[in-house]
Amino acid sequence: MICGGTGIVPMFQLSQQIISNYNDKTALSLIYATKTLEEMAFVEDLAKYDAKGKLNFYPVIENIDIKNWKFGSGFINEEMIESLMPVPNGKFN
């Protein structure tokens, strides 16, 4: 999944549904972009799902001024998509 701003709402709902179903083994990846960290919705839940290995979550902030920020900055780009999203066969590059 790739989304920005308020586009996170349906992606978050989908993620919750899949993650809450114990029998669903769907692998989830999400690149989520906003202008500022404060605009990022559901970030605590998404980070928690990532820490539990249920979601590969990668936030991208356009205007980030946090030292040692290890995620994306600026805009979602082809390099991020190629390195973070699975290819059609379900495997990562």
MILO-127845 format. One record per residue: x, z, y of N, C-alpha, C in turn; residue number from 1; chain; residue in three letters. Coordinates in steps of 0.001 Angstrom, whole numbers, plus 500000, padded with zeros to 6 digits. Layout:
+--------+--------+--------+--------+--------+--------+--------+--------+--------+------+-------+------+
:    n.X :    n.Z :    n.Y :   ca.X :   ca.Z :   ca.Y :    c.X :    c.Z :    c.Y : resi : chain : resn :
+--------+--------+--------+--------+--------+--------+--------+--------+--------+------+-------+------+
:      X :      Z :      Y :      X :      Z :      Y :      X :      Z :      Y :  NUM :     A :  ALA :
...
+--------+--------+--------+--------+--------+--------+--------+--------+--------+------+-------+------+
END
This chain:
+--------+--------+--------+--------+--------+--------+--------+--------+--------+------+-------+------+
:    n.X :    n.Z :    n.Y :   ca.X :   ca.Z :   ca.Y :    c.X :    c.Z :    c.Y : resi : chain : resn :
+--------+--------+--------+--------+--------+--------+--------+--------+--------+------+-------+------+
: 500841 : 500000 : 498838 : 500000 : 500000 : 500000 : 500896 : 500000 : 501237 :    1 :     A :  MET :
: 500455 : 499263 : 502234 : 501150 : 499212 : 503516 : 500078 : 499345 : 504587 :    2 :     A :  ILE :
: 500247 : 500289 : 505496 : 499243 : 500465 : 506540 : 499864 : 501045 : 507797 :    3 :     A :  CYS :
: 499093 : 500982 : 508863 : 499521 : 501545 : 510127 : 498360 : 502218 : 510818 :    4 :     A :  GLY :
: 498661 : 503242 : 511591 : 497657 : 503935 : 512386 : 496483 : 504433 : 511569 :    5 :     A :  GLY :
: 495269 : 504118 : 512037 : 494062 : 504599 : 511359 : 493810 : 503898 : 510033 :    6 :     A :  THR :
: 494572 : 502871 : 509731 : 494455 : 502203 : 508435 : 494825 : 503112 : 507273 :    7 :     A :  GLY :
: 495347 : 504288 : 507577 : 495695 : 505244 : 506534 : 494457 : 505823 : 505851 :    8 :     A :  ILE :
: 493335 : 505868 : 506537 : 492149 : 506544 : 505991 : 491735 : 505977 : 504635 :    9 :     A :  VAL :
: 491496 : 504668 : 504485 : 491128 : 504193 : 503148 : 492263 : 504318 : 502131 :   10 :     A :  PRO :
: 493506 : 504189 : 502577 : 494643 : 504332 : 501665 : 494752 : 505769 : 501155 :   11 :     A :  MET :
: 494506 : 506727 : 502046 : 494551 : 508135 : 501659 : 493416 : 508454 : 500690 :   12 :     A :  PHE :
: 492226 : 507933 : 500962 : 491092 : 508172 : 500070 : 491368 : 507602 : 498679 :   13 :     A :  GLN :
: 491907 : 506397 : 498634 : 492256 : 505774 : 497361 : 493306 : 506606 : 496626 :   14 :     A :  LEU :
: 494325 : 507032 : 497354 : 495390 : 507848 : 496746 : 494828 : 509141 : 496174 :   15 :     A :  SER :
: 493984 : 509804 : 496939 : 493387 : 511058 : 496461 : 492597 : 510824 : 495177 :   16 :     A :  GLN :
: 491820 : 509760 : 495139 : 491000 : 509467 : 493962 : 491877 : 509244 : 492729 :   17 :     A :  GLN :
: 492923 : 508462 : 492883 : 493814 : 508173 : 491753 : 494565 : 509425 : 491323 :   18 :     A :  ILE :
: 495106 : 510163 : 492281 : 495898 : 511351 : 491972 : 495047 : 512450 : 491348 :   19 :     A :  ILE :
: 493792 : 512566 : 491752 : 492931 : 513630 : 491218 : 492442 : 513329 : 489802 :   20 :     A :  SER :
: 492579 : 512085 : 489353 : 492163 : 511720 : 488003 : 493364 : 511863 : 487069 :   21 :     A :  ASN :
: 493373 : 512909 : 486298 : 494500 : 513230 : 485419 : 494830 : 512080 : 484467 :   22 :     A :  TYR :
: 493832 : 511329 : 484047 : 494046 : 510248 : 483086 : 494536 : 508954 : 483727 :   23 :     A :  ASN :
: 494491 : 508865 : 485043 : 494932 : 507653 : 485733 : 496434 : 507719 : 485957 :   24 :     A :  ASP :
: 497154 : 506788 : 485396 : 498620 : 506764 : 485489 : 499111 : 505700 : 486480 :   25 :     A :  LYS :
: 498242 : 505280 : 487396 : 498610 : 504279 : 488388 : 499778 : 504779 : 489237 :   26 :     A :  THR :
: 500799 : 503942 : 489377 : 501942 : 504266 : 490236 : 501587 : 503864 : 491667 :   27 :     A :  ALA :
: 501810 : 504760 : 492600 : 501447 : 504517 : 493992 : 502668 : 504479 : 494902 :   28 :     A :  LEU :
: 502691 : 503503 : 495778 : 503716 : 503404 : 496820 : 503003 : 503179 : 498138 :   29 :     A :  SER :
: 503500 : 503834 : 499190 : 502869 : 503719 : 500502 : 503911 : 503681 : 501598 :   30 :     A :  LEU :
: 503877 : 502627 : 502385 : 504638 : 502560 : 503627 : 503601 : 502718 : 504731 :   31 :     A :  ILE :
: 503785 : 503735 : 505563 : 502790 : 504089 : 506579 : 503473 : 504206 : 507934 :   32 :     A :  TYR :
: 503025 : 503395 : 508900 : 503668 : 503351 : 510214 : 502738 : 503840 : 511324 :   33 :     A :  ALA :
: 503308 : 504579 : 512262 : 502619 : 504988 : 513478 : 503610 : 504922 : 514639 :   34 :     A :  THR :
: 503079 : 505051 : 515851 : 503957 : 505036 : 517023 : 504764 : 506325 : 517146 :   35 :     A :  LYS :
: 504117 : 507468 : 516890 : 504794 : 508761 : 517002 : 504490 : 509604 : 515771 :   36 :     A :  THR :
: 505294 : 510603 : 515545 : 505072 : 511508 : 514425 : 503751 : 512249 : 514575 :   37 :     A :  LEU :
: 503396 : 512576 : 515800 : 502151 : 513302 : 516047 : 500914 : 512486 : 515661 :   38 :     A :  GLU :
: 501010 : 511184 : 515691 : 499894 : 510311 : 515329 : 499738 : 510150 : 513820 :   39 :     A :  GLU :
: 500698 : 510595 : 513053 : 500675 : 510395 : 511612 : 499698 : 511373 : 510956 :   40 :     A :  MET :
: 498618 : 510837 : 510417 : 497583 : 511645 : 509773 : 497934 : 511877 : 508303 :   41 :     A :  ALA :
: 497484 : 512997 : 507777 : 497628 : 513352 : 506358 : 499083 : 513484 : 505901 :   42 :     A :  PHE :
: 500007 : 513612 : 506842 : 501429 : 513583 : 506492 : 501812 : 514722 : 505546 :   43 :     A :  VAL :
: 501238 : 515903 : 505719 : 501587 : 517017 : 504829 : 501123 : 516739 : 503405 :   44 :     A :  GLU :
: 499907 : 516219 : 503260 : 499401 : 515891 : 501926 : 500215 : 514770 : 501291 :   45 :     A :  ASP :
: 500529 : 513748 : 502070 : 501311 : 512632 : 501544 : 502700 : 513078 : 501116 :   46 :     A :  LEU :
: 503324 : 513924 : 501910 : 504643 : 514456 : 501553 : 504567 : 515310 : 500292 :   47 :     A :  ALA :
: 503492 : 516065 : 500155 : 503304 : 516897 : 498961 : 503143 : 516015 : 497718 :   48 :     A :  LYS :
: 502341 : 514962 : 497820 : 502172 : 514036 : 496689 : 503505 : 513387 : 496327 :   49 :     A :  TYR :
: 504287 : 513044 : 497340 : 505596 : 512448 : 497102 : 506511 : 513436 : 496384 :   50 :     A :  ASP :
: 506544 : 514676 : 496847 : 507403 : 515695 : 496237 : 507029 : 515945 : 494783 :   51 :     A :  ALA :
: 505767 : 515783 : 494455 : 505299 : 515990 : 493081 : 505481 : 514745 : 492217 :   52 :     A :  LYS :
: 506003 : 513669 : 492813 : 506234 : 512448 : 492058 : 504988 : 511619 : 491817 :   53 :     A :  GLY :
: 503929 : 511866 : 492580 : 502679 : 511143 : 492378 : 502516 : 509964 : 493321 :   54 :     A :  LYS :
: 503370 : 509885 : 494336 : 503283 : 508844 : 495348 : 504672 : 508611 : 495923 :   55 :     A :  LEU :
: 505063 : 507358 : 496026 : 506301 : 507014 : 496709 : 505925 : 506777 : 498165 :   56 :     A :  ASN :
: 506120 : 507791 : 499021 : 505685 : 507767 : 500419 : 506868 : 507541 : 501339 :   57 :     A :  PHE :
: 506740 : 506542 : 502221 : 507793 : 506218 : 503176 : 507178 : 506067 : 504562 :   58 :     A :  TYR :
: 507344 : 507088 : 505433 : 506818 : 506994 : 506795 : 507748 : 506182 : 507699 :   59 :     A :  PRO :
: 507136 : 505438 : 508609 : 507872 : 504653 : 509594 : 507315 : 505024 : 510965 :   60 :     A :  VAL :
: 508191 : 505492 : 511847 : 507783 : 505917 : 513182 : 508424 : 504981 : 514204 :   61 :     A :  ILE :
: 507607 : 504401 : 515066 : 508133 : 503480 : 516074 : 509045 : 504204 : 517057 :   62 :     A :  GLU :
: 508585 : 505329 : 517589 : 509347 : 506082 : 518590 : 509754 : 507433 : 518008 :   63 :     A :  ASN :
: 510851 : 507459 : 517310 : 511292 : 508705 : 516663 : 512593 : 509161 : 517310 :   64 :     A :  ILE :
: 512631 : 510423 : 517685 : 513861 : 510978 : 518258 : 514220 : 512297 : 517580 :   65 :     A :  ASP :
: 514048 : 512315 : 516277 : 514416 : 513476 : 515469 : 515798 : 513196 : 514864 :   66 :     A :  ILE :
: 516729 : 514102 : 515081 : 518052 : 513943 : 514473 : 517909 : 513985 : 512960 :   67 :     A :  LYS :
: 518718 : 513198 : 512296 : 518768 : 513146 : 510835 : 517462 : 512657 : 510208 :   68 :     A :  ASN :
: 516659 : 511878 : 510927 : 515443 : 511273 : 510369 : 515888 : 510291 : 509300 :   69 :     A :  TRP :
: 515466 : 510500 : 508051 : 515968 : 509689 : 506947 : 514996 : 508603 : 506502 :   70 :     A :  LYS :
: 513912 : 508444 : 507260 : 512923 : 507444 : 506894 : 512989 : 506276 : 507872 :   71 :     A :  PHE :
: 511931 : 505479 : 507953 : 511946 : 504287 : 508776 : 511713 : 504543 : 510254 :   72 :     A :  GLY :
: 512288 : 503669 : 511070 : 512048 : 503720 : 512507 : 511799 : 502293 : 512985 :   73 :     A :  SER :
: 511070 : 502191 : 514074 : 510721 : 500875 : 514580 : 509449 : 500377 : 513939 :   74 :     A :  GLY :
: 509539 : 499215 : 513323 : 508377 : 498587 : 512705 : 508655 : 498319 : 511221 :   75 :     A :  PHE :
: 507595 : 498220 : 510446 : 507741 : 497846 : 509038 : 508332 : 496440 : 509006 :   76 :     A :  ILE :
: 509349 : 496270 : 508169 : 510009 : 494966 : 508098 : 510174 : 494518 : 506647 :   77 :     A :  ASN :
: 510624 : 493308 : 506490 : 510774 : 492707 : 505165 : 511725 : 493516 : 504283 :   78 :     A :  GLU :
: 512798 : 494020 : 504839 : 513761 : 494805 : 504068 : 513115 : 496060 : 503480 :   79 :     A :  GLU :
: 512303 : 496755 : 504286 : 511601 : 497944 : 503786 : 510680 : 497581 : 502633 :   80 :     A :  MET :
: 509928 : 496519 : 502829 : 508973 : 496105 : 501801 : 509701 : 495740 : 500516 :   81 :     A :  ILE :
: 510765 : 494959 : 500618 : 511507 : 494547 : 499422 : 512147 : 495715 : 498701 :   82 :     A :  GLU :
: 512638 : 496706 : 499445 : 513341 : 497811 : 498793 : 512417 : 498941 : 498337 :   83 :     A :  SER :
: 511226 : 499046 : 498917 : 510363 : 500189 : 498621 : 509129 : 499873 : 497791 :   84 :     A :  LEU :
: 508726 : 498627 : 497769 : 507501 : 498269 : 497067 : 507825 : 497607 : 495736 :   85 :     A :  MET :
: 506991 : 497834 : 494730 : 507230 : 497204 : 493430 : 507008 : 495701 : 493504 :   86 :     A :  PRO :
: 507715 : 494972 : 492682 : 507500 : 493530 : 492572 : 506325 : 493291 : 491639 :   87 :     A :  VAL :
: 505806 : 492078 : 491549 : 504610 : 491845 : 490742 : 504659 : 492327 : 489300 :   88 :     A :  PRO :
: 505824 : 492420 : 488697 : 505901 : 492880 : 487312 : 505785 : 494399 : 487194 :   89 :     A :  ASN :
: 505606 : 495078 : 488346 : 505435 : 496525 : 488337 : 506731 : 497301 : 488464 :   90 :     A :  GLY :
: 507848 : 496611 : 488512 : 509142 : 497284 : 488618 : 509649 : 497168 : 490044 :   91 :     A :  LYS :
: 510546 : 498040 : 490415 : 511135 : 498006 : 491746 : 512376 : 497132 : 491725 :   92 :     A :  PHE :
: 512715 : 496563 : 492888 : 513923 : 495736 : 493002 : 515160 : 496544 : 492720 :   93 :     A :  ASN :
+--------+--------+--------+--------+--------+--------+--------+--------+--------+------+-------+------+
END
